[in-house]
Amino acid sequence: MNHDTDVPEGRDFLELVWRQEDECQTETDALLPNLGKKAPATMVHVGTVMSLLDRMASCWWVCRGGDHRIEYLCGRAFNNARAAVRLLRFGCYDESLALSRAIGETANLMQLFTVDRSALDEWRDATDQKVRHDFSPYKVRKRLEKLSHAPVITQERYALLSTRATHVGPHTVPQSHNVLGIPFSRSQPQAEGILVCVNELAGPLSAVAGLGAVLLGLDKDTRSRILNCARTLAVNIGGAAITTIDEFHQTLRD
Ligand SMILES: [Zn+2]
C-alpha cells in the first residue's frame, strides 16, 4: 500500500517536478542531434527564423509607426515559438503542439491579410465580438478558400492538433507519443514527440515569418532574406507530423 506521507507536497513537489523537467531537457538536448539528419537541421533553421521574427516584432530594421498590429502578431508568434521549444525540451509535447496550433492560427490570419488587404482594415477596426464571429479560425479558413487560396494550416492539420493538444475528450491520452500509446505524467523524453513537435512548429513558424515580411513592407533585401530563411526552414521539415504519426504507429503495430 502506498503511503501519502512518502509523497512530497507544496514547494517540495514543485521542486521535484522542476528537477524532472531539467533532466528531461538535458536528455532531449543530447538526443535531438542524433534524431536523423532533418530534425537537427530544422531546429537550427527554427533558431534563425525565430531571431528574424523577434526583429520583425520589435521594429529592428524600421519603425513604421502606426498601430503595430502586424508587429504584435509577429511578437505573439515569436513568444508562442519560444514556449513551444521550451515545452518540447521539458517533454510537454501536447502543450508544445497546442502553441504551434496557435502559431498556425496567426499564420492563416496573416495569409488572409496578404491576399485581401481590406480584411486587414476590417480586422483592425473590429470589436471583440466581430473578431470572434468573422475571424475565427474556421471563418479565416473559409475566407481563404473563397479567395481560391489553400490555407497554410489546413482543416485536417488544425483538427488533429485540436484533438491531440487542445480539447479534452474521451480519447484524450496525455503525453502519449510512442508506438504503444503509453501515457506519461512525468517529464520523459520521447523521440517521436520531439520530432513531431519540431516539425509542427517549423511549418507555421516559417509561414508567419514569410507572410510577416510581406505585410510589414520591409525593404527588398531584408524581405528577400527573411523569405529565403523561411523557405529554407519550410523545405527542411521532416516527415514525422501530426498528420502521419498515428498511421506510422499503426503500421508498426500491424
Ligand atoms: Zn515601431
Boltz pocket constraint, residues with backbone or C-beta under 6 A from the ligand:
constraints:
  - pocket:
      binder: B
      contacts: [[A, 58], [A, 59], [A, 62], [A, 63], [A, 64], [A, 65], [A, 68]]
      max_distance: 6.0
